[in-house]
Amino acid sequence: MMKEKIAKVGAQIKQIRLMHRLSQKELADKIGIAQASLSNIECGRNNCTLENLIKLSEVLECPIRDFFVDLDGKCEKEKQEAVFTLNDLVTALLSLKK
């Protein structure tokens, strides 16, 4: 369970890095760690220290909480429950047309 959460944080860091169009090397240099260390964090092999989370949030210009989005999986479950199928949508549209 803990490994899953560590991997989710790493994946979120990677996603935000990619949104900023930074390579692992570029981001690692900016926060003062080796590219291999950042790779291990993004893949969930290593923990990210609080110090590095703070540096990442500054470089990536995002709040630290963004690295912990849906860590417990509750939002994902709510999203799945809120998703309509195409058939549901067509049925709803047809009922509005009547």
C-alpha angles and dihedrals in degrees: 000000000000091000089054091054092047089051091049091053090048092049090050091051089051093049092051091046091053091048086058090049093236125146119228089251093052094049094042090052091050093054095038103248134113119270089238090057091053090047090053091049093049092048093048095244093118135032119246113233121233088244091057092045089056091049091047092051090051096047094042091042095229135118116264089242089070089072090059100050111148093352091155094044094238095121092050091054091048090049091052091051091050096051117108123212118232088250091054090051094048091048091050092049092048092051089052091051092057 
